[in-house]
């Protein structure tokens, strides 16, 4: 539990940032993120889940995942209307565009993420949307943020299969058809215990491979979400 000094700082941040959804602050050289219950107005009050319930669900999810050994941000402080987590570094989508990061380090960061996703799956868990913008890396440690999967779902294989499809799609979305970078990252996932789920994804996507030829003309000119679908199909068509 945080000490009184830290809790007083949180109260100050809350008071100074009323209505702000997410606020960054520092304490003793460490960065933290405060997330408040969303303030809904108008029709959104009827269309979205109760904000307090959503915050409590996120708190419960982070607590449960940490107990199960998942690589998630540390939940430092929380109450009915907010939570505070420790910063876990830049997201992968930020790392790969950083001009100060060379190709070897980019590959190491991405490979770490593939291995971490396989570890998450070995724990019997799923993320729901492991895109590169929802995975962070700091000093060799991967952390998953913004979980969307229900960890209580009976069909965990379905969720994990969706995870790897979203992950591969995101690799191609951010990197394009950079197979020299992407192929070893996916191999890292498979070698770290993800082979079964990768094979499940390959079998699931097989009936959709007819789209491979339909999307070929758009592989270089399609939208940012459409192009990666072609390369996702390409991956499972080419790799055994």
Buried (B, 14 or more C-beta within 10 A) or exposed (E): EBEEEBBEBBEEBBEEBEEEEEBEBEBEEEEBBBBBBBEBEEEEEEEEEEBEEEBBEBBEBBEBBBEEEBBBBEBBBBBEEBBBBBBBBBBBBBBBEEEEBEEEBBBBBBBBBBBBBBBBBBBEBBBBBBBBBBBBBEEEEBBBBBBBBBBEEEEBBBBBBBBBBBBBBBBBBBBBBBBEBBBBBBBBBBBBBBEBBBEBBBEBBEEEEEBBEEBEEEBEEBEEEEBBBBBBBBBBEEEE
